[in-house]
Every structure is written in C-alpha cells, then in structure tokens.
Amino acid sequence: MDRSNSLGIQLAVPSASKVTQKIVEAAQEKFPSVFEKLKISENPKIFSRNYDTFLTEFEITRALSPQRVEIAQFVLNQLFQQCTFIQDDKLVPLPEIFTSPSPLPLKTIEYTYVKPFRGTSPEVSYGGRIYRSKGELQALGNFLAKEGIMSEEANKAFLWSISHLFSKDEEGRVDLRGEKFALLGGTAELSPLIYLLRAGAEVFTTSRHSSLEKILHRAGEFSGKLVYCEEGADLLTQPAQIAATISSFAQGQSVHVGSFAYAGGKGKELRLAIAMNAITEAASEVVASIIFYPSPTIIAEVSEQMAQRAIEGISKRSKPWPLLMRACSRGAWYCPNIVTRENRFWTRSFGTFQGCSYAASNLFGKYYAAEVYHEKGLPKKEKVNVSINVAPITETLSLNTPTVRAAFREAKRMGIDVWKPYSTRQMMQHLFFHDLKNPQAPGNSLSSKKKSLFSQQVHSGAFSVPWKLNGIIEEAAITGNIRRWTLGQIQEKPDFAAVAQNSPEEDKTAWFIVPRDSAHFEKWVQCLSGSLAQVISGGKKSRASSSLYLGKASVVPPSGQKLFRLINFCNLIFPASSFPLRAWAKGQKIHGSLLSSLLWEQKKPSDLLGMQVNSEGNLQRVRIFRENEQDLEWMVSNSDPQKIEQILHFARTIDDGSKELKVAYTYNKKQGVLTSVGPTEIKGDVFLDRPSIDLPDQQITLERRAQFEKLVSQKAQNSITFPANAGFLRDLLAQLMDPQLKVDFSRLTVYSLHFSGSPFWDYQKEITLSGKAGRFLVTKKRKGEILEAVLNIFPQQEQNKENEHSVRIGVFIRGNESPEDTSEIPRISFQSLAQTEKGGSIPLSLMEPFELIEFAQLNGDYNPLHQIDGVATAVGFRSIINPGFGIIAEIEGAVRQNWPEKKINDLQAIFIRPGYPSKKYHLQWKLDSNNSYLYQLIDEKNKVLVDGSFSFVTSEK
C-alpha cells in the first residue's frame, strides 16, 4: 500500500472538486467587489459536473481585475490551508512541518566526459520526421506557428534558442555546466532529467533508486552529476526534508527548481502541486528560478491573432451541422472555444476527462503560483525567475485509456495535434533553455521588457480550434472507435519524395520516423529503392540480408540463433520481408531480414528508429536515435554505393579522438549475406617487428591510489594489479592496436592476463614508475588471433628483478581466421571448486557502469566496449562489458579480503565470457598445491567467466 495515500499531505475533504469549490467561494467572500456578478453553484454535485464552466468564469473575472495578483496569492494561501499533514496518526498544520527539518542522505554520481565536452544536440522529432540542422529546426518552428500549433511568442523563443545554440558550434550543443537543478519528480515522462545530465548540469532528483535504475546503468553518455536519495524522497510524506535537502544540495549556489511530479487518483494531482509549491517556498533562499510545464487543457488567455484564427474557423464550417449537433448535445458539442471580454481573449480548452483535481493543480498550482512568484517573489527571496511554457497535449501513460486513445486517433482530423512524449520533451527543453539564457525572457525578473508571462504556448491546436476542446475530444472518441471497428488500424505511408523535396536541406533528403514495429518498417522499405533497401527487404533480383559476418565470425541476433537455418530455408521460398517468423520461446518476432532484426533487437522503447530518404526514393540511412545520443546507423557508403557501412556514434569523443566506430560491408545479393571488408588475417610481421619500447613514466599520486582503492575495494600498497592499472595501458594498447594492423575496437577484447612480482614498494608516498613493453607475440587460433605483449614495471632508477612487476597481456582479435589448422581457444567448463575439500566461495559484484569511466581515467583503457552501450550490443554483448584489467583487480581485492594476512605474488586469468557491470558473481577457489590456488568466476547459472590461479608470497625479503 502506498503510504502517501494515508499519510503526509492530505486534502481537508476527500474530494478535489469540493476543495476547489471552497477556494472559489472563499475568494468570492474575500473580494466581493471583484466577484459580485460571478455565480457559483453551492451544490457540490452541480459544481463537480460543471467545474470547467465555473472555473472559466472565475479565471476571466480574476484576470480582468486590477487585484489579479492578490487574488492569485489568496488562492495559493487557501490551497495550503485546505490541506493538512498526517504524521504518526496526528494532524499537523502544513507550515509547522517546515520548522526544523533535517536533510535526507544523498548519493552522488559524477558522469565525467573524457574529452572534449560536447553537450547535447538540439534535435526535435515531430510528425514522423526528425529535424536536426539549424535550417530544418527553424523551418519546423515557423511551420508550427503558421499552423496554429504554437504561439508566435513560443516560436520566437524557439528560434532564439536555435540561433543561440548554432551560433558557436555547427553541430549546435547545449552547455549547462555549472548550473544546479532540483527536479521534483525527475523521472516523470516529460521531465528534462536526461537532457540536463547530458548538458553537464548537476541535478538533484526526488525519484527513487528503482526509477533511476536505467539512468544509473548508463556510462559514458552524461557529463553532469546526478544526486539522489537511495531510499527515495516522497513529495507527499517528506516535503520538509526535501526542502532542507535542496538547501543542502545548493552548497552556496543558486538552484533551478522544476515541478514535474504527477500521479493520478485520490486528488494526488492537486496534493502534489501543493507539495511542490510548499517545498519551493521553504527552500526559497537558494531558488534561482522555477520551472512549470502547464497543460493546454485549461482556461488560458491567448493573443488576438490566435483568437481570430479560432473565430474564423467557425465561419468555415457549414452552419446547420454545428447548430444541430450543438442542440442535440445540449451545448456540449460545437460550443465556441473563444470567450471575449474587454478586447481580451480566453480559450475554454478544459479536458474534463482528466478531472477537477488535474484542472485545479494546473490553474491554481501552476498558473497562479507562477504569477505570484514572478510578481512578488518567494518568502525569502524578492526576485525569482519563472519559466512557464504551455506543453502540448501528449500521449503520456496517464492518458492511456480506451476513450482517450480512440479520441487521439481522430484528433488530428479535428485540428488537435497530439504529440509523442519524446517530441514534447525536446520542444520544451528548447523553450526552457531560452528562458534560462535569454535576459529578456518573459519570466526573467531582470527583464526590461514587460511581456505576458504565459505567452509561450505549444498548445497542440487546443487554443486555435474553433470549438470547445471537451466536445472535440468526445466526438473524436466516438468516431475513432467507429473507424477502428469498421476500418481497422490504418497505417498511412508518407509521400517520401514530396516531403524530401520540401526539405530545407540542400541535398534534398529527409529523416522519417519509422512505425512502431519491424513488420511495418519492412513494408515501408519495400516501396523504396537503393542498395540499403535491398539489404533490408530484398528486391526482384536480390534477397534480404539473412546473415552478417565480421571477418569469419558470424553475428546473429540472440533471438534468431536457434531458427537461423529455418530463416534461410524460408528465404528461399518466401520473400524475407513478407514472411515473419515467431520465436515463441523468447516471445520475440523474427524477420527474414537480419538487419531489421538487429535494429529491433537493440531498439529500446524510448528510442526512435528513423530512415533518411532522398527525393528519388532511395533509402540512404537507417538510424536508431537514442536519448543518450549513442546512435546506431546503417548507411550506403559515400565512396562505393555497393557497400554498406555500420556506424556506432559515441555521443562524445573518447581518449584517442574517436567519435564513432565504422565497419564496412559488402552485400551478396544471391546469398543475402553482409560480409565485413576488414582483414581476415593480422600482419604478424608488422606487429612482431618492433624492439622493446620504453613507455612514459607514471606519477603515482595519493589521489590515484585513493581512486583505485575506491573502485576495487582494496589497498593499493599491497596490490599486484595496481601498477599496471596506474596509467600504462594507454600506451601499451596503442602498440596492440597499431593502425597498420587495421584492428578496430569492436573486434578487440582481453583474452588473458598474468601478473607476477612481489608488492614491496612503499605506496604511502608518491612514487614514479617506469614501464617497458616487449616480447611481442602472435598466437594463431582457428577462430582468431591473440596478440601478446609483456609489460615490465619498476620504480624509477631501480631496474632490478627484485622490485619488478611483470604483466603479460593477451588480446583476442575476433573474426580474423588463421589459415593454419591449430588448436581451439580453450572453453573451460565449471569445475565446482567450492565443493572440494580445500575449496570455498566468495561473492563478488563488478563495478557499476558509471565507475568504468573513472577506471578508464585511472588505467588508460578507453575501449568503447566498456563505455559505449551501442558498440557492445552491436557486436553481440547484452550491454557494455567490464574491462579485463578491472575484473582481475576486483578478483584480487576479493582474494586479499579473504586472506588479509598474505600477499599475492602471482595472479593469472583467462577470460571466457564477458562480465557485466553491477552483476553479482561468485569467486570459487580451491587449494591446488602448497602455495597455489585455482579459481573460477562464475554466474548464477554456473557459467565460467574467468578461469585462473593465484599464489602467495612464501617469505618476505
């Protein structure tokens, strides 16, 4: 049971409509001269049924009064008085709980970009298209304003944001480093949490750990700080503690507070609005600005231009039909949307299907609060900036009901433009950025221009349609259900060539958002031409791609491995694009086209799948657009139209300057096979023909040692793995990935490690270590080749055997087949070491994803397999994988914790399967001889990840 339903902030009466009615009546009594002509029914049932009509008249009367701000302040105070706080079965007045609260314990995750900082891109996805360039985005803003979907003021703010972002960088990047944000409800569907983290901001969110799990497990994509309460922070039961936490989080800086929390049922919308405003006022000393996203389903004042557009729409409709329907519906349908008073205009765009609690939370908790805070400031701060931009009607989970779904299907035909959540987030982020950075923004307290605070509206047409929104939604719901029952689900195919011709880009190409599933995707691609379209859906003289090869190592979607032969057989009989196969065992749909299967295997619900089409109908690119900007793309090669390229975008620049990983393929039309163009054999003579190499010295500071100890939970002064992890790997791996060998990141993983040498150095002081790489080897295996090198490490000026560490590293190059018929790479099976007479088991959890960035900064291994989720999944892993050097360092830490009195002088490992971040494993071991132990790192299914051995120092010298 949710404790917030019975504890914390509760309404004085259990009905939000009754509370709203009481507040309106109290305002009438407090300001009799203003509301003398306003008549509100005293019957609660009548008020509940017609609250939209009563609130419309109340708001218009208030807005026309010279005392409008005082009335808004009174209503805001009444909101606080009409609720109480239940604590330990006691009723406590809401103001009393803010007397002496204690802040909640916080956990901080710092996402550090390696280099350089890139910020976040300003793309917007709308109407089945993706707008990315400056010209496209400007054209989109002008189109939305022209169509009456957003106000002219909102378009000006949007264009200002675009021009500002693209003025310094051709790519257009948002940089919010140094800014602090407190998001109340940070994981709400429309929250800008991910946007802020990518832009480098420091963000505190009240969301629970479980809600943040997906964000916590992202690595390499953010550059800011995420601050949260591990046990969560409940806005309804802990408002005082949250306010104190925001003040503590500020640490002498100003904080931007965003009110985004939403939950339906039992008046929660109104209760949350009260809680968020109470928290903001309690923490007012540190508040720099307040951010609201009000809904357009409310009474709102609009410009004369917007009102005239709606009024003119009435005359364009035939008069008998609207009049007849209005009479039959008793005024519910075809009631004019615009109300005119004293040459000012308001819309009656209430959505009564959302309830009175939602309406009151929007009108009182957002509009009135924003006006009061902008005009009068906060209790402890005279001037505060306010950003309140109307957000479009959006298909959020809260509106996922049969009636609303049916209405949304028909809404476009009636002039209502329903947005997807990702589109709303992208547009609102631009308007918010404008309010944050433009000194002349309407809500900026220092603005020299007096502008309407509520003029920036992306209202989805709710303000510009001729008829009242309630009637439109009801009619759309009825006709939507009728069309669904009679015509079924209609999937329209866009006119690719026409849209591409209207594109503002010079190359006349356009990005389209692909339908929701792979079956519709393949049907869309069938109508296109070009080599990439043939690879996906086949053609008259070609087959769709059914297999993919990296050199000689095949990569097949995990869901398709068991049915691979069946897919190939069916491709001979049926066109791959029209014969979907169902793998019921895993509940996934498999298509003959491997490319579409790969794309849908990696596509997440929050991702967009887009394709770029030119004016001639040629498919140029297919791309997964991810929120973290780690995109996966397939495209026709610019150098050779017969080649297909797979590109993995890193969303940032890694240490070697790379921003993407590109693999080229050739396409066999008859066999339906994509084969990588990379080499099939490493040039061993190039790799072996090099002398012993002196690596740059590494200064071992106390900070480096502390970082290592934090990441792997062990003391560095006794560690056999720490010297190699102190920075030598960057230069050693450069030797193993020589450009002449043409080895890309996606094919390279650590195969074996062998550490030896007694840790007798004094790490209590700073020390300089020297390194030398040599003894380069190439071991050929049937499934690939292993490049080996030996790294010797010793204190500077002490090149002697007694103080020398030795690390032998073997790197496996996957997909490069040797012509020699040699032995297989060993696949070691589970040996039940813990069950032996002298065995045991130790639990071991690997480093978290965000810690892998820190580990890379420590040891110099920036392989994107450990940091870029798209790279790892594209080559067959479930997600990013932990680095071999990090795994064996954590293994050493577990061993030393189990034998704290001993020192390791030899530690070996062969890596068989990947280890995944934050996963829990077990280290099983047994005594093999007097001073030697065998070990295996296993998962919950007893599959072996690492097999090796270790031994201890027998006597110190």
Secondary structure by P-SEA (a helix, b strand, c coil): cccccccccccccccaaaaaaaaaaaaaaacccccccbbbbccaaaaaacaaaaaaaaaaaaaaccaaaaaaaaaaaaaaaabbbbcccccccccccccbbbbcbbbbbbbccccccccccccccccccccccaaaaaaaaaaaaaaccccaaaaaaaaaaaaaaacccccbbbbbccbbbbbccccccccaaaaaaaabbbbbbccccccccccccccccccbbbbbccccccccccaaaaaaaaaaaaccbbbbbbccccccccaaaaaaaaaaaaaaaaacccccbbbbbccccccccccaaaaaaaaaaaaacccaaaaaaaaaaccccccccccccccbbbbccccccccaaaaaaaacccaaaaaaaaacccccccbbbbbbbbbccccccccccaaaaaaaaacccccbbbbcaaaaaaaaaaaaaaaaccccccccccccccccccccccccccccccccaaaaaaaaaaaaaaaaacccbbbbbcaaaaaaaaccccccbbbbbbcccaaaaaaaacccccaaaaaaccccccccccccccccccccccccccaaaaaaaaaaccccccbbbbcccccccccccaaaaaaaaaccccbbbbbbbcccccccccccccccccccccccccccccbbbbbbbccccccccccbbbbbbbbbcccbbbbbcccccccccccccccccccccccccaaaaaaaaaaccccccccccccccccaaaaaaaaaaccccccccccccccbbbbbcccccccccbbbbbbbbcbbbbbbcccbbbbbbbbbbbcccccccccbbbbbbbbbbccccccccccccccccccccccccccbbbbbbcccccaaaaaaaaccccccccccaaaaaaaccccbbbbaaaaaaaaaaaaaaacccccccbbbbbbcccccccbbbbbbbbbccccbbbbbbbccccccccccccccccccc
